[in-house]
């Protein structure tokens, strides 16, 4: 069932049972902008237990805050009871919830005017009590009511203001901007998971560069990702980076991230040079240049630390760190032995490594020779040559009289390297190779 169809069905059933029901928030905003909403939210005067009674099987994902998720035929819609929140002492959750009697009251507790629109799903009439339609037309992100109060209620709203401004190409209204700048140091009360998800959306919604520029301009960047803020003003050798410092280079790469980019690819782009600021060494004199010795190793460790701090899944941390760890290897491609190149392109999700390299080149020297060389190699090399069946196994080594242990791994890797280089092609040749290369003592 399409999400819109489910939302209309929920609204109709609520109305049939004497309740108010309106589409609210981002779905109405997107419809007003001519965009197809990804999610549909419904606001109603029906209390959570009544919603669950009318929709058996619904999920009480936040019933204590008046929120129920209705799921049907693969579609879902969030149903929230009209409410007025009373106090946010932790800057994250309401201290208590008081249900309201009208949708108008409910709107005034929401974050931004563009998200405060209501749509009658039956008549398609839009109700605007906060000037959201005017702000949509003007391209403005404006907090509803007092900006400082809105952000004090939920500090993550500061990052959301940046995300919406970047995503839609809007500006942040001056008072709202000033409130973000003032309260930015308080962003740390937000859970790592919520912050991670919001930053990932900024990176993957198609306006990553503008998003991170706004994070910087509001003072949020130095709070949420100080390692990225430290890229500003870190010069690079002009013969390799005519574009300028590390911050400029990184923003140019972010500018080329398309909407829908994978989260690991996007974070890999953001963090690939995170090790440069702490390893910066200025040119020492004529004939020398700026250096970043060890920046890959340092950056890999930093990316792992950032991933853990933001509570990324382990698999994502590993992939992001791998992107950072391997991004300079492309410069060695012309000199790589066949075995080394084959192992390189066998890295998990190698397409992300290749795309990171392409953006890295286009944001600096613009030389894509190595990128094209790897693409050609992948296109022309049969998969069975890149990942051939093993010629020997550990059982073969035991049959030859070798004792299981650390040497096994070295022998098997050496045999596979010879196989990938084209020097071995049969089981018998591999066994003879082992006898010669690894004589038993």
C-alpha positions as CSV (number, residue, x, y, z in Angstrom):
1,X,0.0,0.0,0.0
2,X,1.4,3.5,-0.9
3,X,2.1,5.6,2.3
4,X,-0.2,8.3,1.1
5,X,-3.1,5.9,0.7
6,X,-2.5,4.6,4.3
7,X,-2.4,8.1,5.7
8,X,-5.7,8.9,4.0
9,X,-7.2,5.7,5.2
10,X,-6.2,6.4,8.8
11,X,-7.5,9.9,8.7
12,X,-10.8,8.6,7.2
13,X,-11.3,6.0,10.0
14,X,-10.5,8.5,12.7
15,X,-13.0,11.0,11.3
16,X,-15.6,8.2,11.0
17,X,-15.2,7.6,14.7
18,X,-15.7,11.2,15.6
19,X,-12.1,12.3,15.9
20,X,-10.2,15.1,14.2
21,X,-7.4,14.1,11.9
22,X,-4.9,16.1,9.8
23,X,-1.7,15.5,7.9
24,X,1.0,17.6,9.5
25,X,4.7,18.5,9.3
26,X,7.2,17.5,6.7
27,X,4.7,15.7,4.4
28,X,2.5,18.9,4.1
29,X,5.7,21.0,3.6
30,X,6.9,18.6,0.8
31,X,3.5,18.6,-0.9
32,X,3.5,22.4,-0.9
33,X,6.9,22.3,-2.5
34,X,5.8,19.9,-5.2
35,X,7.8,17.1,-3.7
36,X,6.7,13.5,-3.0
37,X,6.8,13.0,0.8
38,X,8.7,9.9,2.0
39,X,6.7,9.7,5.3
40,X,3.3,10.8,6.4
41,X,2.4,12.0,9.9
42,X,-1.1,12.5,11.2
43,X,-2.1,14.6,14.2
44,X,-5.4,13.8,15.9
45,X,-7.4,14.5,19.1
46,X,-7.6,10.7,19.7
47,X,-5.5,9.5,22.5
48,X,-2.9,6.7,21.9
49,X,-5.0,4.0,23.5
50,X,-7.9,5.0,21.2
51,X,-5.6,4.9,18.1
52,X,-4.4,1.4,19.1
53,X,-8.0,0.3,19.6
54,X,-9.0,1.6,16.1
55,X,-5.9,0.1,14.5
56,X,-5.1,-3.3,16.1
57,X,-1.5,-4.2,15.5
58,X,-0.2,-0.7,15.6
59,X,3.0,0.0,17.5
60,X,3.3,2.2,20.6
61,X,6.7,3.6,19.6
62,X,6.2,6.7,21.8
63,X,2.9,6.3,23.5
64,X,4.1,8.2,26.5
65,X,4.5,11.2,24.2
66,X,1.3,10.5,22.4
67,X,2.8,8.7,19.3
68,X,1.6,5.5,17.7
69,X,2.9,3.9,14.5
70,X,0.2,2.3,12.3
71,X,1.6,-0.3,9.9
72,X,-0.4,-1.9,7.1
73,X,0.6,-3.8,3.9
74,X,4.2,-2.6,4.0
75,X,3.3,1.0,4.6
76,X,3.5,3.0,7.9
77,X,2.3,6.3,9.2
78,X,2.9,8.0,12.5
79,X,-0.2,9.1,14.4
80,X,0.4,11.7,17.2
81,X,-2.2,13.1,19.6
82,X,-2.6,16.9,19.8
83,X,-0.4,18.0,22.7
84,X,1.3,20.8,24.5
85,X,4.7,19.9,25.9
86,X,5.5,21.2,29.4
87,X,9.2,21.8,30.1
88,X,12.3,20.2,28.6
89,X,14.7,20.2,31.5
90,X,17.1,17.8,29.7
91,X,17.0,19.6,26.3
92,X,15.8,16.4,24.6
93,X,12.4,15.2,26.0
94,X,9.4,16.9,27.4
95,X,9.2,16.6,31.2
96,X,5.5,15.9,30.8
97,X,2.9,15.8,28.1
98,X,-0.5,17.6,28.2
99,X,-2.9,16.7,25.5
100,X,-4.4,19.6,23.6
101,X,-7.9,19.8,22.2
102,X,-7.2,21.5,18.9
103,X,-4.7,21.1,16.1
104,X,-4.0,24.8,16.3
105,X,-2.6,24.3,19.8
106,X,-0.5,21.4,18.7
107,X,1.1,23.4,15.9
108,X,2.6,25.9,18.2
109,X,4.8,23.4,20.0
110,X,6.5,22.3,16.7
111,X,9.9,23.4,15.5
112,X,9.8,25.5,12.3
113,X,7.0,27.4,10.5
114,X,7.5,25.3,7.3
115,X,6.8,22.2,9.4
116,X,3.8,23.7,11.1
117,X,1.3,23.3,8.2
118,X,-1.9,21.2,8.5
119,X,-3.6,19.5,5.6
120,X,-7.2,18.2,5.7
121,X,-6.8,14.9,3.9
122,X,-10.4,14.9,2.8
123,X,-10.9,18.5,1.5
124,X,-7.1,19.1,0.8
125,X,-7.4,22.4,2.5
126,X,-4.2,23.7,4.1
127,X,-4.4,25.4,7.5
128,X,-1.5,27.7,8.3
129,X,-1.4,29.3,11.8
130,X,2.3,30.2,11.8
131,X,3.1,31.8,8.4
132,X,4.7,28.6,7.1
133,X,3.4,29.1,3.5
134,X,4.9,32.6,3.3
135,X,8.2,31.2,4.6
136,X,8.1,28.4,2.0
137,X,7.6,31.0,-0.7
138,X,10.3,33.2,0.6
139,X,12.7,30.4,1.3
140,X,13.1,31.0,5.0
141,X,13.7,28.7,8.0
142,X,12.1,30.3,10.9
143,X,11.4,28.9,14.4
144,X,7.8,28.9,15.6
145,X,7.5,31.5,18.3
146,X,10.6,32.3,20.4
147,X,13.7,30.6,18.7
148,X,15.6,30.2,22.0
149,X,12.7,28.4,23.6
150,X,12.2,26.1,20.6
151,X,15.9,25.1,20.7
152,X,16.0,24.8,24.5
153,X,13.1,22.3,24.2
154,X,15.2,20.1,21.9
155,X,18.7,21.0,21.1
156,X,18.8,18.8,18.0
157,X,16.5,21.3,16.3
158,X,19.6,23.6,15.8
159,X,21.1,21.0,13.5
160,X,17.8,20.4,11.9
161,X,17.6,24.1,11.0
162,X,20.9,23.8,9.2
163,X,19.7,20.6,7.4
164,X,16.5,22.1,6.2
165,X,18.2,25.3,5.0
166,X,20.8,23.3,3.1
167,X,18.3,20.7,1.7
168,X,15.9,23.3,0.3
169,X,18.4,26.1,-0.5
170,X,16.7,28.4,2.1
171,X,18.2,31.0,4.5
172,X,17.9,30.8,8.2
173,X,15.9,33.8,9.6
174,X,18.2,36.2,11.6
175,X,16.7,35.6,15.0
176,X,16.6,31.9,14.5
177,X,20.2,32.0,13.3
178,X,21.3,34.0,16.3
179,X,19.6,31.6,18.7
180,X,21.5,28.7,17.1
181,X,24.8,30.5,17.4
182,X,24.1,31.3,21.0
183,X,23.0,27.8,22.0
184,X,25.4,25.8,19.9
185,X,27.7,24.9,22.9
186,X,24.6,23.1,24.4
187,X,24.3,20.6,21.5
188,X,26.2,18.0,23.5
189,X,23.1,17.1,25.5
190,X,21.7,15.4,22.4
191,X,22.3,11.7,22.2
192,X,25.1,10.5,19.9
193,X,22.7,8.4,17.8
194,X,20.3,11.3,17.1
195,X,23.2,13.6,16.2
196,X,24.8,11.0,14.0
197,X,21.5,10.5,12.1
198,X,21.0,14.2,11.5
199,X,24.6,14.8,10.3
200,X,24.2,11.8,8.0
201,X,21.1,13.3,6.5
202,X,23.0,16.6,5.9
203,X,25.7,14.5,4.1
204,X,23.3,12.5,2.0
205,X,20.4,14.8,1.0
206,X,22.3,16.4,-1.9
207,X,23.4,19.6,-0.2
208,X,26.3,18.4,1.9
209,X,28.6,21.4,1.1
210,X,26.1,24.0,2.1
211,X,25.1,22.0,5.1
212,X,28.6,21.9,6.5
213,X,29.2,25.6,5.6
214,X,26.1,26.4,7.7
215,X,27.3,24.2,10.5
216,X,30.5,26.2,10.5
217,X,28.8,29.6,10.3
218,X,26.5,28.9,13.2
219,X,29.3,27.6,15.4
220,X,27.8,24.0,15.5
221,X,30.7,22.4,13.5
222,X,33.3,23.2,16.2
223,X,31.0,21.6,18.7
224,X,29.8,18.4,16.9
225,X,32.9,17.7,14.8
226,X,35.9,19.7,16.0
227,X,38.3,17.7,13.9
228,X,36.6,18.9,10.8
229,X,36.5,22.5,12.0
230,X,40.3,22.3,12.4
231,X,40.7,21.8,8.7
232,X,40.2,25.5,8.1
233,X,43.4,27.3,7.2
234,X,45.5,24.2,6.9
235,X,47.4,24.9,3.7
236,X,48.4,22.2,1.2
237,X,51.2,21.9,-1.3
238,X,49.9,23.9,-4.3
239,X,51.5,21.5,-6.9
240,X,49.1,18.9,-5.7
241,X,46.3,21.0,-4.3
242,X,45.9,24.2,-6.3
243,X,42.4,24.6,-4.9
244,X,43.6,25.7,-1.5
245,X,43.5,24.5,2.1
246,X,42.1,21.2,3.5
247,X,38.7,22.8,4.3
248,X,38.3,24.1,0.8
249,X,39.3,20.7,-0.7
250,X,36.8,18.8,1.6
251,X,34.0,21.2,0.8
252,X,34.6,20.8,-2.9
253,X,34.3,17.0,-2.5
254,X,31.1,17.4,-0.4
255,X,29.7,19.6,-3.2
256,X,29.8,16.6,-5.5
257,X,28.1,14.1,-3.2
258,X,24.7,13.3,-4.8
259,X,21.4,12.9,-3.0
260,X,21.1,9.3,-1.9
261,X,24.8,8.7,-1.5
262,X,25.5,5.8,1.0
263,X,26.3,7.0,4.5
264,X,29.7,5.3,4.5
265,X,30.7,6.9,1.3
266,X,29.6,10.3,2.5
267,X,31.4,10.0,5.8
268,X,34.5,8.7,4.0
269,X,34.5,11.8,1.9
270,X,34.1,14.0,4.9
271,X,36.8,12.3,6.9
272,X,39.4,11.2,4.3
273,X,41.8,14.0,5.2
274,X,40.9,14.4,8.9
275,X,44.4,13.4,9.8
276,X,46.0,16.3,8.0
277,X,45.6,19.1,10.6
278,X,47.4,17.2,13.3
279,X,50.2,16.1,11.0
280,X,50.8,19.4,9.2
281,X,54.5,20.3,8.7
282,X,55.2,23.5,6.9
283,X,57.8,23.8,4.1
284,X,61.3,24.1,5.7
285,X,62.9,26.1,3.0
286,X,63.6,26.2,-0.8
287,X,63.1,22.8,-2.5
288,X,60.8,21.6,0.3
289,X,57.1,21.4,0.6
290,X,54.3,21.2,3.1
291,X,54.0,17.6,4.4
292,X,51.5,15.5,6.2
293,X,53.6,12.5,7.2
294,X,51.4,9.8,8.6
295,X,48.2,11.5,8.0
296,X,46.5,8.4,6.6
297,X,47.3,6.3,9.7
298,X,46.4,9.2,12.0
299,X,43.2,9.9,10.1
300,X,42.2,6.2,10.1
301,X,42.4,6.2,13.9
302,X,40.5,9.5,14.2
303,X,37.7,8.2,11.9
304,X,37.4,5.1,14.1
305,X,37.2,7.3,17.2
306,X,34.6,9.6,15.6
307,X,32.6,6.6,14.5
308,X,32.5,5.1,17.9
309,X,31.7,8.4,19.6
310,X,28.7,8.8,17.3
311,X,27.6,5.2,17.9
312,X,27.9,4.0,14.3
313,X,27.4,0.3,13.7
314,X,30.8,-1.6,13.7
315,X,30.5,-2.5,10.1
316,X,30.1,1.2,9.1
317,X,33.0,2.2,11.3
318,X,35.2,-0.5,9.5
319,X,34.1,0.7,6.1
320,X,34.6,4.4,6.8
321,X,38.0,3.7,8.3
322,X,38.9,1.6,5.3
323,X,38.0,4.4,2.9
324,X,40.3,6.7,4.9
325,X,43.1,4.1,5.2
326,X,43.2,3.3,1.4
327,X,42.5,6.6,-0.2
328,X,46.1,7.3,-1.1
329,X,46.8,3.9,-2.5
330,X,45.5,4.9,-5.9
331,X,48.7,6.9,-6.6
332,X,50.6,3.6,-6.6
333,X,48.3,1.8,-9.1
334,X,50.7,2.1,-12.1
335,X,53.4,0.4,-10.1
336,X,51.3,-2.3,-8.5
337,X,52.0,-5.9,-9.2
338,X,49.0,-7.8,-10.6
339,X,48.5,-9.6,-7.3
340,X,48.5,-6.3,-5.4
341,X,46.1,-4.6,-7.7
342,X,43.7,-7.6,-7.6
343,X,43.8,-7.6,-3.8
344,X,43.1,-3.9,-3.9
345,X,40.0,-4.1,-6.0
346,X,38.8,-6.9,-3.9
347,X,38.3,-4.6,-0.9
348,X,34.7,-4.7,0.3
349,X,32.5,-2.1,-1.4
350,X,35.4,-1.1,-3.7
351,X,33.0,1.1,-5.7
352,X,33.1,3.5,-2.7
353,X,36.9,3.6,-2.7
354,X,36.9,4.3,-6.4
355,X,34.3,7.1,-6.2
356,X,36.2,8.7,-3.3
357,X,39.3,8.7,-5.4
358,X,37.5,10.3,-8.3
359,X,36.1,13.1,-6.1
360,X,39.5,13.6,-4.5
361,X,41.1,14.1,-7.9
362,X,38.4,16.4,-9.2
363,X,38.8,18.5,-6.1
364,X,42.5,18.9,-6.5
365,X,44.8,18.2,-9.5
366,X,42.0,16.8,-11.7
367,X,44.2,14.0,-13.0
368,X,42.0,10.9,-13.5
369,X,44.6,8.7,-15.1
370,X,44.8,6.2,-12.3
371,X,41.0,6.2,-11.8
372,X,40.5,5.3,-15.4
373,X,43.3,2.7,-15.2
374,X,41.5,0.9,-12.4
375,X,38.1,1.2,-14.1
376,X,39.6,-0.3,-17.2
377,X,41.2,-3.1,-15.2
378,X,37.9,-4.0,-13.5
379,X,36.0,-3.9,-16.8
380,X,38.5,-6.1,-18.7
381,X,39.6,-8.6,-16.0
382,X,37.3,-11.6,-15.6
383,X,36.1,-12.0,-12.0
384,X,37.6,-15.4,-11.8
385,X,41.0,-13.9,-12.3
386,X,40.5,-11.4,-9.6
387,X,39.1,-14.0,-7.2
388,X,40.4,-17.3,-8.4
389,X,39.7,-20.6,-6.6
390,X,42.5,-21.4,-4.2
391,X,45.1,-23.8,-5.6
392,X,46.0,-25.2,-2.2
393,X,44.4,-25.3,1.3
394,X,45.5,-25.8,4.8
395,X,44.7,-29.5,4.4
396,X,47.2,-29.6,1.6
397,X,49.9,-28.1,3.8
398,X,49.2,-30.6,6.5
399,X,49.5,-33.4,4.0
400,X,52.9,-32.0,3.0
401,X,54.0,-32.3,6.6
402,X,53.7,-28.7,7.7
403,X,52.6,-28.0,11.2
404,X,49.6,-25.7,11.6
405,X,50.5,-22.3,12.9
406,X,51.3,-18.7,11.8
407,X,53.4,-20.0,8.9
408,X,50.3,-21.4,7.3
409,X,48.9,-18.0,6.6
410,X,52.2,-16.8,5.1
411,X,52.5,-19.8,2.8
412,X,48.9,-19.6,1.6
413,X,49.2,-15.8,0.9
414,X,52.5,-16.3,-1.0
415,X,50.9,-19.0,-3.1
416,X,47.9,-16.8,-3.8
417,X,50.1,-13.9,-4.8
418,X,52.0,-16.1,-7.3
419,X,48.7,-17.3,-8.6
420,X,47.3,-13.7,-9.0
421,X,50.6,-12.7,-10.7
422,X,50.1,-15.5,-13.2
423,X,53.1,-17.6,-12.1
424,X,51.0,-20.5,-10.8
425,X,48.0,-22.1,-12.4
426,X,47.7,-25.6,-11.1
427,X,47.5,-27.6,-7.9
428,X,50.7,-29.6,-8.8
429,X,52.7,-26.4,-9.6
430,X,51.6,-24.9,-6.3
431,X,52.7,-27.9,-4.3
432,X,56.1,-27.8,-6.0
433,X,56.4,-24.1,-5.4
434,X,55.7,-24.6,-1.7
435,X,58.4,-27.3,-1.4
436,X,61.0,-24.9,-3.0
437,X,60.0,-21.7,-1.3
438,X,59.2,-23.1,2.2
439,X,61.6,-26.0,2.7
440,X,60.9,-27.9,5.9
441,X,63.5,-27.7,8.6
